[in-house]
Amino acid sequence: MSAIAHKILVVGGNGFVGSAVCKIALARGMEVTSISSSGKPYKTPQGHAPAWVERVEWRKADAMNPESYADILPSVDAVVHTVGTLLDNTQYKQKMQDGDLLGFIKYLVGMGGPAAEGQRSAYDILNYESAVRVCETFVASKPVSGLTRVRPFVYVSAEDFNRPLVSARYFETKREAEQRIEEIVTDHPQYKGVYVRPSIIYHPHNRPMTTIPATIFGFSSRVHDAMPSYIPMPASVLRWLGTSVFPNATDKTPSSLNSLANLLSIPPIHVDHLAEAICISLDPAKDIRGVVGVRDMHQLIGMSQTGSEEPAANT
């Protein structure tokens, strides 16, 4: 594989998605720097450090504090922002990593609500503010001599597929971040925004509890894709109900029935495939910008647009 960017910064490179981006980027010949609140290298859920970890520069930094990472930005071709939270209480991530399904359900059901009045939620801080702050710092950086092409800022957003189980604020802050980042890069033509929107992200080993839902909804998406458009399917019925029963739903926050329809009809994506699509989007020859959905990602990495990937047992 040839390098499609020389050096990238991954915000949250020791996390679930960020570590996959680091691994794939290295395989494509890029230099990778990761920043995170701990600065610790990635380790598998079993506590092992893969060989590729030694080739990443791991830095401790606070996304909300540009002084902690601004020195890195002039020399990078692109920034990939992978930090975010599904729930307002971020402790659920450890439950997912441990495969503790009951513990995860506890946080999902009991701790996904809004923050206390007057307090910023984890959604606002991690999904919105951290990404916007890093993007602002990126476009303010002066590229080193030799960096002349457009520099991408890739934001890991999300499809709307998990309401009402997850707070609408999760989805809203993702879209608000996309909008604000696009406003920033529009004013700086040497930069561009790329907004990848995964659905269910799974990995059989690193996140074993994601395999079952990925299998179920992957099958559902294949059935929806295989049916002729004139046959009413659950997803199309739900979308019709979402606009008929809830006419006051907005583009910013559609009906939860639309979210359920997306869950049934948009295929899941393996975290390594998500990371590969992100790395391909850095190729200046492709000029990828704006929203990149799951099927767009499948096309980027050469998968069938109408097919849905099976959870890989040995990936």
N, C-alpha and C positions, 0 to 999 in steps of 0.2 A: 504494500500500500504506500502511496506517495503522500507526503505531508500536504494538507490543504490549509494549514495555518502553521506558523512557526512556533508560536508560544501562546498559551491561553491561561487565563485565570479562572479557576472554578471556585465559586463561593459555596462553601459547604461540601468540599470534596471528600470528606470522610463520612458522609451520609449515604443513604441507600442509593439515591439517584446519582449524587455527586461522585461517589466512588466508581460507579459504572462509567461515567463520563471520563474520569481520569484514566481508567484502564483502556478504554477504546481509543482515546486521544493518543496515548502513548503508543499503542499498536499502529497508529497511523503516522508515527514519526514526529509528533508534536512534543514540545517542552511544556510541562504542566506545573503550575503553582496552585496550591489549594490554600484558602483561608477559612478558618472556622473559629468559633469561640474558644475551643480547647487547644487548637493547633496540633492535636494528636494525629498520628498517621491512622489510616483506615485499618480495621481488623474485622475479620469475619465474625459472625455470631458465636462461633466456637472459640474465638480468641486468637486465631491465626492471622499472620500478616503475609499476604501473597507476595511473590517475588517482585511484582511491578511496583509495590509500595515504595521501594528504595529509590525509584527513579522520579518520584514526585517531590517537589519542594513544599514542605508542610509549614505553614505560617499561622501563628495565633494572631487573630485580628477581630475587631468588632465592626460589622458591616455598617453600624450606625455612627462609627467614628472614622471618618476618612483618613485621618492622620495615621491610623494603624496599618493602612494598606496602600495609600496613594503612591508611594514610591515604586510599587510594582507595575502600575498601570501604563506608564509611558512605553514600556518595552513589550507589551502584549498585543497580539493581533485581535483578540476577542475575549469577551467575558461571558461566562455561563453561570447564571444565578440559579442554584438548585435549592436554596433554603425556603422552607415553607412549613405550614402546619395544617393538618386536616381538622384538628379539634382545638378549641381555645385552651385546653389543658394539654401541654406537650408531653406529659408523662406517658401518654398512650404509646409513644414510639418505642419505648423499652419493652412494653408488653407485646408489640408486634414483632420486634426483633427476637424476643424470647419464645415466640409462638404461643403465648398465653392468651388463648381465645376468650376465656371467661373474663380475664382481667381487662382485655381490650373492650369487650362488650360493656363492662362496668363503666369505663371512661366514655365510651360512645353514647351510652344511654344517659348517664348521670352527669357528665361533665362537659358536654359539647355546647352548652348554652352561652349566652352573652356574658361579657365581663361586667363587673360591678359598675354602677353608675359613676361616671367621672374617671374611670380607669380605661386606658387603652387596652384593647384585647390583643391576644397573641396573634390573631388574624391580621390586625392592623399593623402590628410591629413586624412580623415575619413575612407575611405574604405581600404587604404593600410597602411599608416604610423602608425596610432593609433593601429591597430591590431598587426603589426609586433613589435612595441615597447613593448606592453603588453606581447606578447609571449616571447620576449627576456628576459624580466624581470622575467617572470614566471619560465622559465627553469634555470635562474640564482639563484632562491631562493632555500634555503636549507630547505627541508620538516622537520617539527617537528617530534619528535620521535613517531613512531607508523604509520606514513604514508609511506607504503612500496610498494603499488601497483602503476601501471602506471597511471599517471595523465593526463587526456585529456585536450586539448585546443580546444574548439569548436568555429568555426568561422562561423557566419551567412553570407554566400555568396549569390549567386543568379543564377538561370537559365538565359540563354541568351534568353529573350523573348520580349524585349521592344524596340529594334532598328527597324527603324531609328528614332522613336519618341524621344527616349532618347539617349544621346551621347554614342558613342562606348566606351568612356573612363570610363563610369560607369562599364561596363562589364569587360573591360581590367584590371582595378584596382582590381576588385574582384579576377580575376584569378591570377594576379601577387601576391596578398596577399596569396592566397592558396599555390602557388609555394614556396614563401619565408618561410612561416610557416612550410611547409613540410621539407624544407632544415634544418630549425632550430631544429625541433624535431628529425629528422633523426640522428643528431649528439648527441642527448640526449635520450638514449633508455628508460629512465624512464618516458618519455612523449610521447604523440601521438597527431596527428592532426585529427580533424573531421570537414568536410566542408559540412554543410547543404546548399542545393541549392533550396530554395523555388521558386515558380513561382509567380503568383498573390497571395498576402497575404490579406485575407479579415476578416472583423468582422462587422456584421450588425449594431451594436450599436456604437462601438468605432470608426469605420471608415465606416460610412454608404455609402459613395460614392464608396466604393469598391464592394458593393453587386451586382450592375448591371453587371459590367464586369465579376465578378466571376460567375454569373449565365450564361451569354452568353458563356464564354469560357469553363466553366465546361460542358455545354451541348455539345459543339464542341468536347471536348476531349473524351466524352463518345461515340459519334458517330464514331470518329476515331478508338477507341478501339474495337467497335463492328463489324467493317467491316473486311472481310477477307483481307489478305495481298495482294492478287492478284488484288484487286479493287483499282484503283488509287484514292487517296483522296487528298484534297487540300494541306495538309501538305507534303505528299510525292512528289507531283508535285513541290511545292515550293523548297524543298530540292534538287530535281533534277536540277531545274533552277539555284539554288544557286551555284551549282558546275559546271554547264555547261556555264552559262552566265557570271559568275564571277570566272574564273579559278584561278585568282591570290589571291583569299581570302585565309587567313591562318587559322591554327588551333587556333591561339590566337584570331583572329578577323574574324570569318566566315562571309559570306555574310549576309546582313540584311534579305534576303529571308529565310535563315535558322532560324533566330530569329523569324520571323513571323510564320514559320512552328511550332516552339516550342510553341508559343502562342496558336495556334489552337489545339495542340495535347497533351500538358502537363496540367494536371488538376490544378486548383487553390487549395490553402490550407488555412483552417481556422487558425488564429493565435494561437489558443489554441492547435490545433493538431500539429502545428509546434513546439510549446513549449514542448508538451508531447514527441514528437520524440526526441527532443534535450535532455530532461531529461533521456529518456530510453537509449540514446547513452552513457550516463555516467556509465552505468552498466558494471563493469569490467568483469563479467561473459560472456557478449556478445562480447567483444573485437571488438567493432565497431570502424573503423578508415577509413580515406580517405573520398572520396566523397559520400554523401548521397543525392540522388535525391528525388523528390516528391513521386514517387511510392515506393521507399525504406522506406520513412517515413510512408506511409500508411501501409506498411507491418509491420513496427515496432509497430504501435499502433493497429494492428489487423484489418485494413480495407482491403477491397478487392483491389487487385492490378489492376484489370481491371475496377473497378468502379471509379466514381468521386463524391466527396462529394457535397451535395447541401448546399448553404449558409443557415446556421441555423438561424431561425428567433428569437429564444429565448435563444441563447447561451450567 
